[in-house]
Amino acid sequence: MSLAVEGRRLQCQGCRRVKQERLQWVADHPFSTTRVAFAVGRRCRASTVQDVSNEWHLNGKTVKQLEKQSMREQVRRAGAPGPTGIGLDEGSIRRGPTDRIVVSDLLRRRPSWVGGKARSEDRMDVCFQGLGPRQRQRRRLAVMDRWNAFRHSPVRTAPQASIRFDTCHVMRPLGEALDTGRKGASARLSGKDRRVSTGQQDTVLSHREHRTLDGRRALKVLVRANTRLTTAALLKESFDQLWDDQQEGWARRCFDNWCAALTWQRLGPSETFAEMIERHWDGIAAFCTPETTVALGFVEGLNHKVRVIQRRAYGVRDEESLRLKVLTCLLPAL
């Protein structure tokens, strides 16, 4: 069924060009309405462009054009981003140096900016400077990993914001140090003990209350092979107490006591971890500030959602479409 509508054509007195009347209910694609565009956009949130094309008997390029119009309308209705707390992460869209920076709003729990061509401080500065001075003054918190560009750019553009490092990226080197000791202890075993201790990485890195009975038996075998592994495991569990402190002074005292317990233990990887904590102490002390208490798992969860979008698209060929998909993945459907 087709619909024929008469549209007015006017000649501009300034440029002398003929312009046609714009109808609000007509989509960017001249043979579709906005209702069709929004319906196609809703289907594309859960299906691929090819599946929607086969279902609606439309060309793939037409489906993508209608989907883009729907996503642009979602972004317009969501309003301009001006978050007080942001999360910074990066992801690669294909092989090679093709990282894109993803900035998320931690309070509204939605992506607010996607862009950049590489992991550089210049790209981060473009992200912050494009918000305007008033929006930059509203910035109070920036959650990130320990990458220098993420750390330095907010300091220059929004010096009043607190820098807070993600707990996962802070504890990862300590877990790697403990796993190095586990591999050394397992290499010294043979026979039945070697079979019991093989593949016990999760057991060693997990908390005491989360270990199974078989995991505890395997851990005892590893401890007998390397007694320093016990010291490293106890130091790892005692370091977790730092995140429970409510004041920076208490956290600093806890860290100093942890470093004192590390003395004369001959644990090189753990000593390297202590030096890293000392260099990045400003981002770790922010955990003790009540106003910086936000959920940190959202940043990594959003990065995983971007991976799902890429896999569903079978590769990225249209970066504008990927950017809109990321910005609208957590917005309500039209």
SVG drawing of the C-alpha trace seen along z (x, -y; Angstrom):
<svg xmlns="http://www.w3.org/2000/svg" viewBox="-2 -38 67 78">
<polyline fill="none" stroke="black" stroke-width="0.4" points="0.0,0.0 1.3,-3.4 0.4,-6.9 0.5,-10.0 0.8,-13.4 1.1,-16.7 3.9,-18.9 4.4,-22.6 7.5,-23.9 8.7,-27.5 11.3,-29.6 13.6,-31.4 13.8,-35.1 17.4,-35.2 19.2,-32.4 16.6,-32.0 16.5,-28.2 13.4,-26.1 12.8,-24.3 10.3,-21.6 8.1,-21.5 9.5,-19.3 6.9,-16.9 7.6,-15.9 6.1,-12.4 8.3,-11.6 11.5,-9.7 14.9,-10.6 14.3,-7.8 11.8,-9.3 9.6,-6.2 9.1,-5.7 7.5,-7.4 9.0,-8.1 6.8,-5.4 8.4,-2.9 11.8,-4.2 11.2,-3.9 9.7,-0.4 12.8,0.7 15.0,-0.8 13.3,1.2 13.8,4.4 17.5,3.7 18.1,3.4 17.8,7.2 18.5,8.4 21.0,7.9 20.4,5.6 20.3,8.7 17.5,10.3 15.4,7.2 16.0,6.7 14.6,10.3 11.7,9.8 10.6,6.4 11.5,7.2 13.7,4.1 17.1,3.4 19.9,3.6 21.0,0.0 17.4,-1.2 17.2,0.6 20.5,-0.9 19.4,-4.4 16.1,-4.0 17.9,-2.6 20.3,-5.6 17.4,-8.0 15.8,-6.2 19.0,-6.2 19.6,-9.9 16.2,-10.7 16.9,-8.7 20.1,-10.7 18.2,-13.9 15.5,-13.1 18.1,-12.0 19.6,-15.5 23.1,-16.8 25.4,-14.9 26.7,-16.8 27.5,-14.1 29.1,-14.9 30.7,-11.4 32.2,-9.7 33.9,-6.4 36.6,-6.2 37.5,-3.0 38.8,-2.1 38.0,0.6 39.4,1.8 36.9,2.0 39.2,4.2 42.8,5.5 45.6,2.9 45.7,-0.5 42.0,-1.2 41.1,-2.0 38.0,-4.1 37.4,-5.9 34.1,-5.4 32.9,-7.9 30.0,-6.8 27.7,-8.7 28.0,-6.8 24.9,-8.4 22.5,-8.0 24.2,-4.7 24.5,-5.4 27.2,-6.1 27.8,-9.8 30.6,-10.0 32.4,-7.7 35.2,-8.8 38.9,-9.2 41.2,-7.5 43.9,-6.3 44.9,-6.2 46.3,-9.7 45.8,-12.6 44.8,-14.9 41.7,-12.8 40.8,-12.9 41.2,-16.7 38.8,-16.9 36.2,-15.0 36.4,-17.3 36.8,-20.6 33.7,-19.8 31.5,-19.9 31.9,-23.6 33.2,-25.4 30.0,-25.1 29.7,-21.4 33.4,-20.8 32.9,-22.7 30.2,-20.2 32.6,-17.3 33.3,-15.8 34.5,-12.3 36.4,-10.4 36.8,-6.6 39.4,-5.0 42.3,-2.6 45.9,-3.6 46.5,-4.8 48.3,-8.1 46.1,-9.8 43.0,-9.1 44.8,-10.4 46.3,-13.6 43.5,-14.9 40.8,-15.4 43.4,-17.1 44.0,-19.8 40.4,-20.2 38.5,-19.7 41.0,-20.1 38.2,-20.0 37.3,-16.4 38.5,-13.6 40.5,-10.8 39.5,-7.3 41.1,-4.1 39.0,-1.0 39.5,1.7 39.8,4.4 42.8,2.7 44.4,2.0 44.2,5.5 45.2,7.2 49.0,6.9 48.7,8.3 46.7,11.3 49.3,11.8 52.1,11.7 50.3,14.4 49.7,16.5 53.4,16.3 54.1,17.9 51.5,20.6 53.1,21.5 56.5,21.8 55.1,24.0 53.3,26.2 56.5,26.7 58.2,28.2 55.6,30.9 55.4,34.3 53.1,37.3 49.7,37.1 50.5,33.7 51.2,32.2 47.8,33.4 46.0,32.0 47.6,28.6 47.2,28.2 44.6,25.6 44.1,24.1 44.5,20.4 41.0,19.5 41.4,21.3 44.5,19.3 43.1,15.9 39.6,16.4 38.7,15.4 38.8,17.9 35.0,18.1 34.6,18.9 37.0,21.9 35.6,25.3 36.8,28.4 38.8,29.7 40.3,26.2 41.4,26.1 43.1,29.5 44.9,28.3 46.0,25.1 47.5,27.1 49.6,29.1 50.8,25.9 51.7,24.4 53.8,27.4 55.8,26.9 56.3,23.2 55.8,21.6 56.2,18.1 52.9,18.7 51.1,18.7 52.6,15.3 51.7,13.9 48.1,15.2 47.7,13.7 49.1,10.4 46.6,10.3 43.7,10.9 44.9,8.4 45.2,5.7 41.5,6.0 40.9,4.3 42.1,1.0 38.9,0.7 36.7,0.7 38.3,-2.3 36.2,-5.5 39.0,-8.0 42.2,-8.5 44.3,-8.5 43.1,-5.1 43.7,-3.8 47.2,-5.2 47.9,-3.6 46.6,-0.3 48.8,-0.5 51.9,-1.4 51.3,1.6 50.9,3.8 54.2,2.6 55.9,3.2 54.6,6.8 56.1,7.2 59.6,6.4 62.1,9.3 59.6,11.6 61.6,11.8 58.4,11.3 59.6,9.3 56.3,9.1 54.5,7.9 57.1,5.3 56.6,4.0 52.9,3.9 53.6,1.8 55.6,-0.7 52.8,-1.0 50.3,-1.7 52.6,-4.4 52.8,-6.1 49.0,-6.1 48.0,-6.7 45.9,-9.8 43.5,-7.7 43.3,-5.0 42.7,-7.4 39.5,-8.6 37.8,-5.4 37.6,-6.8 35.6,-9.9 31.8,-9.4 30.9,-11.4 33.0,-9.1 31.1,-6.0 29.6,-4.7 29.3,-1.4 32.5,-0.7 31.3,2.5 29.2,0.4 32.3,-0.7 33.6,2.8 30.0,4.0 29.6,1.3 32.8,2.3 31.4,5.9 28.2,4.6 30.2,2.9 31.9,6.2 28.4,7.8 27.3,5.1 30.4,5.7 29.9,9.4 26.3,9.0 27.3,6.7 30.0,9.3 32.6,6.5 32.5,2.7 32.4,1.0 30.3,-2.1 31.8,-3.8 29.0,-6.3 26.5,-3.4 28.7,-1.9 28.9,-5.2 25.1,-5.6 24.6,-2.0 26.8,-2.4 25.2,-5.7 21.7,-4.2 22.3,-0.7 21.0,-1.7 18.4,-4.3 14.7,-3.5 13.3,-2.5 11.1,-4.9"/>
</svg>
